[in-house]
Amino acid sequence: MPATARDRIQQSLKRRKLDALLVTQPENRRYLSGFTATDHSIAETSGILLLLAQGEPYLLTDSRYQLQAEAEAHGFRVKLYPRGFFTLLRRLLGSLKIKHLAFESHYFLHSTAQLLAKVAKEKKVELVPLTGLVEELRLQKSSEELARIAAAVRMNEAVFTEVYRSLRPGQTEKEVAQRLENAMRAHGAEGPCFDTIVAAGPNGALPHAVPTDRAIQKGEPIIIDMGLRLAGYCSDMTRTVVLGTPDPRTVAMIRLVRQAQLAGLKALRAGVSGMAVDRAARSLIEQAGYGDHFGHGLGHGVGLNVHEGPSLSYRNRKQLLPGMVVTVEPGVYLPGWGGVRLENMAVVEEQGCHLLNHDTTFLDL
């Protein structure tokens, strides 16, 4: 656990008069402990952190993960639960004299929360639901985190460039998506951090299109949205490309979205709100008459999760802070025709932003 993060969590627990916090969200667990095991679903876990307001933190897991936990979770006491998590928790609540226990309510199944409530009632422990405590710490990235994210971005670009050079009309969306994901692993990534989007022609009107067996046609816009995970950290990038000569409408759309992206990047800096950055880019698309065809926010945070805080949207009135990493990804989606989206990642700085992607000719026609 980063020492500063541990200190801040302990201070926060003390202010709230809480004795301990259960951390179940996988990325929060990895951020605080260094334990890299993954969960197969929200219904099962590879481990749960028990952070104390005072004293050494615990990593609670089972025998499958014992060696990995002991090797990775430095500064944590590893405790196994051979008879189940709640059996161990009952014992620890008593031995550690925990009377006020917080838990991540946004990452607990209702059925699991009911079991937790039963244990708490038996042990006369007050349960306190908390949300966003660890996520707030993760908003501003450390220099080490920024280096890992930058490496993931560079690898993502290398994979895209490699596959882009071999694109030909007649290849299917599914085929291209699979080749991109295979290339990610071949370059050394853990794998994609979301299902790769390849949407050609009319399918590009769906912002989160699923690749199909449709063959890519010469001259039509192709949206490629891809991201990979490297050393735990994510990258996210979208390019709109054309095989062959684009028609005037496609050129105009790509230029419009590019100008909106540049406006968003120009507005991006510490001290402004996510809403203001969104507005800077969105206003250009609205002025061009396509405001109704840009329905999603301008961007989102990226780190251990590919979608995390902060958001660049009308919902976020909070000021951005140095060290935050966000995407800037305006788009226009026209039913029956297709779509255009361009996405880069940037680090928020005091006087502006640091672009993590290398702008290429793929962005400008």
Secondary structure as the mmCIF struct_conf table of DSSP 4:
data_model
#
loop_
_struct_conf.conf_type_id
_struct_conf.id
_struct_conf.beg_label_comp_id
_struct_conf.beg_label_asym_id
_struct_conf.beg_label_seq_id
_struct_conf.end_label_comp_id
_struct_conf.end_label_asym_id
_struct_conf.end_label_seq_id
HELX_RH_AL_P HELX_RH_AL_P1 ALA A 3 ARG A 15
TURN_TY1_P TURN_TY1_P1 ARG A 16 LYS A 17
BEND BEND1 ASP A 19 ASP A 19
STRN STRN1 ALA A 20 VAL A 23
HELX_RH_AL_P HELX_RH_AL_P2 PRO A 26 SER A 33
BEND BEND2 HIS A 40 HIS A 40
STRN STRN2 SER A 41 SER A 41
TURN_TY1_P TURN_TY1_P2 ILE A 42 ALA A 43
STRN STRN3 GLU A 44 GLU A 44
BEND BEND3 SER A 46 SER A 46
STRN STRN4 ILE A 48 LEU A 52
BEND BEND4 ALA A 53 GLY A 55
STRN STRN5 TYR A 58 THR A 61
HELX_RH_3T_P HELX_RH_3T_P1 SER A 63 TYR A 65
HELX_RH_AL_P HELX_RH_AL_P3 GLN A 66 GLU A 72
TURN_TY1_P TURN_TY1_P3 HIS A 74 GLY A 75
STRN STRN6 ARG A 77 LEU A 80
TURN_TY1_P TURN_TY1_P4 PRO A 82 ARG A 83
HELX_RH_AL_P HELX_RH_AL_P4 PHE A 85 SER A 95
TURN_TY1_P TURN_TY1_P5 LEU A 96 LYS A 97
STRN STRN7 HIS A 100 GLU A 104
HELX_RH_3T_P HELX_RH_3T_P2 SER A 105 TYR A 107
HELX_RH_AL_P HELX_RH_AL_P5 HIS A 110 GLU A 122
TURN_TY1_P TURN_TY1_P6 LYS A 123 LYS A 124
STRN STRN8 GLU A 126 LEU A 130
BEND BEND5 GLY A 132 GLY A 132
HELX_RH_AL_P HELX_RH_AL_P6 LEU A 133 ARG A 138
BEND BEND6 LEU A 139 GLN A 140
HELX_LH_PP_P HELX_LH_PP_P1 LYS A 141 SER A 142
HELX_RH_AL_P HELX_RH_AL_P7 SER A 143 TYR A 164
TURN_TY1_P TURN_TY1_P7 ARG A 165 SER A 166
TURN_TY1_P TURN_TY1_P8 PRO A 169 GLY A 170
STRN STRN9 THR A 172 THR A 172
HELX_RH_AL_P HELX_RH_AL_P8 GLU A 173 HIS A 187
TURN_TY1_P TURN_TY1_P9 GLY A 188 GLY A 188
BEND BEND7 GLU A 190 GLU A 190
STRN STRN10 GLY A 191 PRO A 192
BEND BEND8 CYS A 193 PHE A 194
HELX_LH_PP_P HELX_LH_PP_P2 ASP A 195 THR A 196
STRN STRN11 ILE A 197 ALA A 200
HELX_RH_3T_P HELX_RH_3T_P3 GLY A 201 ALA A 205
BEND BEND9 LEU A 206 LEU A 206
TURN_TY1_P TURN_TY1_P10 PRO A 207 HIS A 208
HELX_LH_PP_P HELX_LH_PP_P3 ALA A 209 PRO A 211
BEND BEND10 ASP A 213 ASP A 213
HELX_LH_PP_P HELX_LH_PP_P4 ARG A 214 ARG A 214
STRN STRN12 ALA A 215 ALA A 215
HELX_LH_PP_P HELX_LH_PP_P5 ILE A 216 GLN A 217
TURN_TY1_P TURN_TY1_P11 LYS A 218 GLY A 219
BEND BEND11 GLU A 220 GLU A 220
STRN STRN13 PRO A 221 MET A 226
STRN STRN14 LEU A 228 LEU A 230
TURN_TY1_P TURN_TY1_P12 ALA A 231 GLY A 232
STRN STRN15 TYR A 233 CYS A 234
STRN STRN16 MET A 237 VAL A 242
BEND BEND12 LEU A 243 GLY A 244
HELX_LH_PP_P HELX_LH_PP_P6 THR A 245 ASP A 247
HELX_RH_AL_P HELX_RH_AL_P9 PRO A 248 ALA A 267
TURN_TY1_P TURN_TY1_P13 ALA A 270 GLY A 271
BEND BEND13 VAL A 272 VAL A 272
STRN STRN17 SER A 273 SER A 273
HELX_RH_AL_P HELX_RH_AL_P10 GLY A 274 GLN A 287
TURN_TY1_P TURN_TY1_P14 ALA A 288 GLY A 289
HELX_RH_3T_P HELX_RH_3T_P4 GLY A 291 HIS A 293
BEND BEND14 HIS A 296 HIS A 296
BEND BEND15 LEU A 298 LEU A 298
STRN STRN18 GLY A 299 GLY A 301
BEND BEND16 GLY A 303 HIS A 307
STRN STRN19 GLU A 308 LEU A 312
BEND BEND17 SER A 313 SER A 313
TURN_TY1_P TURN_TY1_P15 TYR A 314 ARG A 315
BEND BEND18 LYS A 318 LYS A 318
STRN STRN20 GLN A 319 GLN A 319
HELX_LH_PP_P HELX_LH_PP_P7 LEU A 320 LEU A 320
TURN_TY1_P TURN_TY1_P16 PRO A 322 GLY A 323
STRN STRN21 VAL A 325 VAL A 328
STRN STRN22 GLY A 331 LEU A 334
TURN_TY1_P TURN_TY1_P17 PRO A 335 TRP A 337
STRN STRN23 GLY A 338 ARG A 341
STRN STRN24 GLU A 343 GLU A 343
STRN STRN25 ASN A 344 GLU A 349
TURN_TY1_P TURN_TY1_P18 GLU A 350 GLN A 351
STRN STRN26 GLY A 352 LEU A 355
BEND BEND19 ASN A 357 ASN A 357
HELX_RH_3T_P HELX_RH_3T_P5 THR A 361 LEU A 363
#
